[in-house]
């Protein structure tokens, strides 16, 4: 009797032995589920903060420096827009509808959601290596030659190559790191400094900023910087291919998975 190893194994005709020879390849997602989820939550929060922040701003479109400031105080500067408060001198003969109540409530709710989501993203980035692998620029890329080429390419709004569908260039990395590690923590700090409850619990955080009115002024400028980043980010996404970039941030996959580098 023939040994078991010599018994021929029947196969179906046309079922490719090539199927056995061609193992299926699994392409890693461009963005992980954590990055995609936190990205969209923070995006929604950002728009909520932007809309409510504008409503809060027009209630008193004057900025001061120091601890106190009111309509009897000379402002550091003022925005040439009408106010929603009749007692605020703006030079206009009318006031806008006052939406300050619900705007403040929603503003702080969206801010806390953004803070908690950012903590999840920060913990994930540190322990998964996302910050080191995908965001921190390599030392070689920080040379003046690499930076100047990246700047010229972005200023000309050149369409990125296939390799950039799977990674960020050096200018993107520097910008994202600056936003994540500098602007975002600063906008949170200056925003919390405007909360009377937080101020009473941690007065040092307000003192370091020069006072509540200084914190409000800094909060305004940092918010403008984040808004500018958002506008440039959207322009670059549209230029690079809005459909493919949005698809990558929703599903994790790009249209060119085989060209990953």
The 8 nearest C-alpha neighbors of each residue, nearest first, counted from 0:
[[1, 2, 3, 5, 6, 4, 7, 8],
 [0, 2, 5, 3, 6, 4, 7, 8],
 [1, 3, 4, 5, 0, 6, 7, 8],
 [2, 4, 5, 6, 1, 0, 7, 8],
 [3, 5, 2, 6, 7, 1, 8, 0],
 [6, 4, 3, 2, 7, 1, 8, 0],
 [5, 7, 3, 4, 8, 2, 1, 9],
 [8, 6, 5, 9, 4, 3, 10, 1],
 [7, 9, 6, 10, 5, 4, 11, 3],
 [10, 8, 7, 11, 6, 12, 14, 16],
 [11, 9, 12, 8, 14, 13, 16, 7],
 [12, 10, 14, 13, 9, 15, 16, 8],
 [13, 11, 14, 10, 15, 9, 16, 17],
 [14, 12, 15, 11, 16, 10, 17, 18],
 [15, 13, 12, 11, 16, 18, 10, 17],
 [16, 14, 17, 18, 13, 19, 12, 20],
 [15, 17, 19, 18, 14, 20, 13, 21],
 [16, 18, 15, 20, 19, 21, 14, 22],
 [19, 17, 15, 21, 16, 20, 22, 14],
 [18, 20, 16, 17, 21, 22, 15, 23],
 [19, 21, 17, 18, 22, 16, 15, 23],
 [22, 20, 18, 19, 17, 23, 16, 24],
 [23, 21, 20, 24, 19, 18, 17, 25],
 [22, 24, 21, 25, 18, 19, 20, 26],
 [23, 25, 22, 26, 21, 27, 257, 256],
 [24, 26, 27, 23, 28, 22, 256, 257],
 [27, 25, 28, 24, 256, 257, 252, 29],
 [26, 28, 25, 29, 252, 251, 30, 31],
 [29, 27, 251, 252, 30, 31, 26, 250],
 [28, 30, 251, 252, 165, 247, 27, 31],
 [31, 29, 251, 28, 34, 35, 248, 32],
 [32, 30, 34, 33, 28, 35, 251, 29],
 [31, 33, 35, 34, 36, 30, 251, 250],
 [34, 32, 36, 31, 35, 37, 120, 123],
 [35, 33, 31, 37, 32, 36, 38, 30],
 [36, 34, 38, 32, 33, 248, 37, 31],
 [35, 37, 33, 38, 39, 34, 32, 40],
 [36, 38, 40, 34, 39, 35, 41, 116],
 [39, 37, 35, 41, 36, 40, 34, 42],
 [38, 40, 42, 41, 36, 37, 43, 35],
 [41, 39, 37, 43, 42, 38, 44, 36],
 [40, 42, 44, 38, 39, 43, 113, 45],
 [43, 41, 39, 45, 40, 44, 38, 46],
 [44, 42, 40, 46, 45, 41, 39, 47],
 [45, 43, 41, 47, 109, 42, 46, 48],
 [44, 46, 48, 42, 47, 43, 41, 49],
 [45, 47, 49, 48, 43, 44, 50, 42],
 [48, 46, 44, 50, 45, 49, 51, 43],
 [49, 47, 45, 51, 106, 46, 52, 50],
 [48, 50, 46, 52, 47, 51, 45, 53],
 [51, 49, 53, 47, 52, 48, 46, 54],
 [50, 52, 102, 54, 48, 53, 49, 106],
 [51, 53, 49, 55, 54, 50, 48, 56],
 [54, 52, 56, 50, 51, 55, 49, 57],
 [53, 55, 51, 52, 56, 57, 98, 99],
 [56, 54, 52, 53, 99, 58, 57, 51],
 [57, 55, 53, 58, 54, 60, 59, 52],
 [58, 56, 82, 60, 59, 54, 55, 83],
 [57, 59, 83, 82, 56, 55, 84, 60],
 [58, 60, 57, 61, 56, 82, 87, 84],
 [61, 59, 57, 78, 56, 77, 58, 82],
 [62, 60, 77, 59, 74, 76, 78, 63],
 [63, 61, 74, 76, 75, 216, 77, 60],
 [62, 64, 75, 74, 212, 68, 213, 65],
 [65, 63, 213, 212, 75, 66, 62, 216],
 [66, 64, 210, 213, 212, 209, 67, 211],
 [65, 67, 210, 211, 212, 64, 213, 209],
 [68, 66, 65, 212, 211, 69, 210, 64],
 [67, 69, 72, 63, 212, 66, 70, 74],
 [68, 70, 72, 71, 67, 73, 74, 63],
 [69, 71, 72, 87, 88, 68, 86, 73],
 [72, 70, 69, 73, 68, 74, 87, 88],
 [73, 71, 69, 70, 68, 74, 63, 67],
 [72, 74, 71, 75, 63, 70, 68, 69],
 [75, 73, 63, 76, 62, 72, 61, 77],
 [74, 76, 63, 62, 64, 73, 77, 61],
 [77, 75, 74, 62, 61, 78, 63, 73],
 [78, 76, 61, 60, 62, 79, 74, 75],
 [77, 79, 60, 80, 61, 76, 62, 89],
 [80, 78, 77, 81, 89, 60, 90, 91],
 [79, 81, 78, 82, 89, 60, 57, 91],
 [82, 80, 89, 91, 94, 95, 83, 79],
 [83, 81, 57, 58, 84, 94, 95, 59],
 [82, 84, 95, 58, 97, 94, 96, 57],
 [85, 83, 82, 86, 58, 87, 94, 97],
 [84, 86, 87, 94, 83, 82, 88, 93],
 [85, 87, 84, 88, 70, 82, 83, 89],
 [86, 88, 85, 84, 70, 89, 59, 82],
 [89, 87, 90, 86, 70, 85, 91, 82],
 [90, 88, 91, 81, 87, 82, 80, 79],
 [91, 89, 88, 92, 81, 79, 80, 93],
 [92, 90, 89, 93, 81, 94, 88, 80],
 [91, 93, 90, 94, 89, 81, 85, 88],
 [92, 94, 91, 95, 81, 85, 82, 83],
 [93, 95, 83, 82, 85, 81, 84, 96],
 [94, 96, 83, 82, 97, 81, 93, 84],
 [97, 95, 83, 98, 94, 84, 82, 99],
 [96, 98, 83, 99, 95, 84, 58, 100],
 [99, 97, 100, 102, 54, 96, 101, 55],
 [98, 100, 102, 55, 97, 101, 103, 54],
 [101, 99, 102, 103, 98, 104, 97, 55],
 [100, 102, 104, 103, 99, 105, 98, 51],
 [103, 101, 51, 99, 105, 100, 104, 106],
 [104, 102, 106, 101, 105, 100, 99, 107],
 [103, 105, 101, 106, 102, 107, 108, 100],
 [104, 106, 108, 102, 107, 103, 109, 101],
 [107, 105, 103, 109, 48, 104, 108, 51],
 [106, 108, 110, 109, 105, 104, 111, 103],
 [107, 109, 105, 111, 110, 106, 104, 112],
 [110, 108, 112, 44, 106, 107, 111, 105],
 [109, 111, 107, 113, 108, 112, 106, 114],
 [112, 110, 114, 113, 108, 109, 115, 107],
 [113, 111, 109, 115, 114, 110, 116, 108],
 [112, 114, 110, 116, 111, 41, 115, 117],
 [115, 113, 111, 117, 112, 116, 110, 118],
 [116, 114, 118, 112, 117, 113, 111, 119],
 [117, 115, 113, 119, 118, 114, 37, 112],
 [116, 118, 120, 114, 115, 119, 113, 121],
 [117, 119, 121, 115, 116, 120, 122, 114],
 [120, 118, 116, 122, 117, 121, 123, 115],
 [119, 121, 117, 123, 118, 122, 124, 116],
 [120, 122, 118, 124, 123, 119, 117, 125],
 [123, 121, 125, 119, 124, 120, 118, 126],
 [122, 124, 120, 126, 121, 125, 127, 119],
 [125, 123, 129, 130, 121, 127, 122, 128],
 [124, 126, 122, 123, 128, 127, 130, 121],
 [125, 127, 123, 128, 124, 122, 129, 121],
 [128, 126, 129, 124, 123, 125, 130, 122],
 [127, 129, 131, 130, 125, 126, 124, 132],
 [130, 128, 124, 132, 133, 127, 131, 125],
 [131, 129, 134, 124, 128, 133, 132, 135],
 [130, 132, 135, 128, 129, 133, 134, 125],
 [133, 131, 129, 130, 128, 134, 135, 136],
 [132, 134, 129, 130, 131, 135, 166, 167],
 [135, 133, 172, 130, 131, 132, 136, 176],
 [134, 136, 131, 172, 130, 133, 137, 132],
 [137, 135, 169, 172, 134, 140, 138, 173],
 [138, 136, 140, 139, 135, 141, 169, 132],
 [137, 139, 141, 140, 136, 142, 135, 169],
 [138, 140, 137, 141, 142, 145, 136, 143],
 [141, 139, 137, 138, 145, 142, 169, 136],
 [140, 142, 138, 139, 146, 143, 145, 137],
 [143, 141, 144, 145, 140, 139, 146, 138],
 [142, 144, 146, 145, 147, 141, 140, 148],
 [145, 143, 147, 142, 146, 148, 141, 140],
 [146, 144, 148, 142, 140, 143, 147, 149],
 [145, 147, 143, 149, 148, 144, 150, 141],
 [146, 148, 150, 144, 149, 145, 143, 151],
 [149, 147, 151, 145, 150, 146, 152, 144],
 [148, 150, 152, 146, 147, 151, 170, 153],
 [151, 149, 147, 153, 152, 148, 154, 146],
 [152, 150, 154, 148, 153, 149, 147, 155],
 [151, 153, 149, 155, 150, 154, 157, 148],
 [152, 154, 156, 150, 155, 151, 149, 157],
 [153, 155, 151, 156, 152, 150, 157, 149],
 [154, 156, 152, 153, 157, 151, 150, 158],
 [157, 155, 153, 154, 152, 158, 238, 235],
 [158, 156, 155, 152, 159, 153, 238, 154],
 [157, 159, 239, 238, 156, 160, 240, 152],
 [160, 158, 239, 163, 157, 161, 164, 162],
 [159, 161, 162, 163, 158, 164, 239, 157],
 [160, 162, 164, 163, 258, 159, 255, 259],
 [163, 161, 164, 160, 165, 260, 259, 258],
 [164, 162, 166, 165, 161, 160, 167, 159],
 [163, 165, 162, 161, 166, 253, 160, 255],
 [166, 164, 163, 259, 162, 29, 260, 167],
 [165, 167, 163, 164, 168, 162, 133, 260],
 [168, 166, 171, 163, 172, 169, 133, 165],
 [167, 169, 171, 170, 172, 166, 163, 149],
 [168, 170, 172, 171, 136, 173, 140, 167],
 [171, 169, 173, 172, 168, 149, 174, 146],
 [172, 170, 174, 168, 169, 173, 167, 175],
 [171, 173, 134, 169, 175, 170, 174, 136],
 [174, 172, 170, 176, 171, 175, 177, 169],
 [173, 175, 171, 177, 172, 176, 170, 178],
 [176, 174, 178, 172, 177, 173, 179, 171],
 [175, 177, 179, 173, 178, 174, 180, 172],
 [178, 176, 174, 181, 180, 175, 179, 173],
 [177, 179, 182, 175, 176, 181, 180, 183],
 [180, 178, 176, 183, 177, 181, 175, 182],
 [179, 181, 177, 176, 178, 184, 182, 183],
 [182, 180, 177, 178, 184, 183, 179, 185],
 [183, 181, 178, 185, 184, 186, 179, 221],
 [182, 184, 186, 185, 179, 181, 178, 187],
 [185, 183, 187, 186, 182, 181, 188, 180],
 [186, 184, 188, 182, 187, 183, 181, 189],
 [185, 187, 183, 189, 188, 184, 218, 190],
 [188, 186, 190, 184, 185, 189, 191, 183],
 [189, 187, 185, 191, 190, 186, 184, 192],
 [190, 188, 192, 214, 218, 186, 191, 187],
 [189, 191, 187, 192, 193, 188, 186, 218],
 [192, 190, 188, 193, 194, 189, 187, 197],
 [191, 193, 189, 190, 205, 194, 198, 188],
 [194, 192, 191, 190, 211, 195, 215, 189],
 [193, 195, 197, 191, 196, 192, 198, 190],
 [196, 194, 198, 197, 199, 193, 192, 200],
 [197, 195, 199, 198, 194, 200, 201, 193],
 [198, 196, 200, 194, 199, 195, 201, 191],
 [197, 199, 202, 195, 201, 196, 200, 192],
 [198, 200, 196, 197, 202, 201, 195, 194],
 [199, 201, 197, 198, 202, 196, 195, 203],
 [202, 200, 198, 203, 199, 197, 204, 205],
 [203, 201, 198, 204, 205, 199, 200, 206],
 [204, 202, 206, 205, 201, 207, 198, 208],
 [203, 205, 202, 207, 206, 201, 192, 208],
 [206, 204, 208, 192, 203, 202, 210, 207],
 [205, 207, 203, 209, 210, 208, 204, 202],
 [206, 208, 205, 204, 209, 203, 210, 202],
 [209, 207, 205, 206, 210, 214, 213, 204],
 [208, 210, 206, 207, 65, 213, 205, 66],
 [209, 211, 66, 65, 213, 206, 205, 212],
 [212, 210, 214, 66, 213, 193, 205, 215],
 [211, 213, 215, 64, 214, 66, 65, 63],
 [212, 214, 64, 216, 65, 210, 211, 215],
 [213, 215, 211, 217, 189, 212, 216, 208],
 [216, 214, 218, 212, 213, 217, 211, 219],
 [215, 217, 213, 219, 218, 214, 62, 212],
 [216, 218, 214, 220, 219, 215, 221, 213],
 [219, 217, 215, 221, 189, 216, 220, 186],
 [218, 220, 216, 222, 217, 221, 215, 223],
 [221, 219, 223, 217, 222, 218, 224, 216],
 [222, 220, 224, 218, 223, 219, 186, 217],
 [221, 223, 225, 219, 220, 224, 218, 226],
 [222, 224, 226, 220, 221, 225, 227, 219],
 [225, 223, 221, 227, 222, 226, 228, 220],
 [226, 224, 228, 222, 227, 223, 229, 221],
 [225, 227, 223, 229, 228, 224, 222, 230],
 [228, 226, 224, 230, 225, 229, 223, 231],
 [229, 227, 225, 231, 226, 230, 232, 224],
 [228, 230, 232, 226, 227, 231, 233, 225],
 [229, 231, 227, 233, 232, 228, 234, 226],
 [232, 230, 234, 228, 233, 229, 235, 227],
 [231, 233, 229, 235, 230, 234, 228, 236],
 [232, 234, 236, 230, 235, 231, 229, 237],
 [235, 233, 231, 237, 232, 236, 238, 230],
 [234, 236, 238, 232, 237, 233, 239, 231],
 [237, 235, 233, 239, 241, 238, 234, 240],
 [238, 236, 241, 234, 240, 235, 239, 233],
 [237, 239, 235, 236, 240, 234, 158, 156],
 [240, 238, 236, 158, 237, 159, 235, 241],
 [239, 241, 237, 238, 243, 242, 244, 236],
 [240, 242, 237, 244, 236, 243, 245, 239],
 [241, 243, 245, 240, 244, 246, 237, 247],
 [242, 244, 246, 245, 240, 241, 253, 254],
 [245, 243, 247, 241, 246, 242, 240, 248],
 [246, 244, 248, 242, 247, 243, 241, 249],
 [245, 247, 243, 249, 244, 248, 250, 242],
 [248, 246, 251, 252, 253, 244, 245, 250],
 [247, 249, 245, 246, 35, 251, 250, 30],
 [250, 248, 246, 247, 251, 245, 35, 252],
 [251, 249, 247, 252, 246, 248, 28, 35],
 [250, 252, 247, 28, 30, 29, 248, 249],
 [253, 251, 247, 28, 29, 250, 246, 254],
 [254, 252, 247, 255, 243, 256, 246, 29],
 [253, 255, 243, 256, 252, 247, 246, 164],
 [254, 256, 253, 257, 258, 161, 164, 259],
 [257, 255, 258, 259, 253, 254, 26, 252],
 [258, 256, 259, 255, 26, 254, 260, 161],
 [259, 257, 256, 255, 161, 162, 260, 165],
 [258, 260, 257, 165, 162, 256, 255, 161],
 [259, 162, 258, 165, 166, 163, 257, 161]]
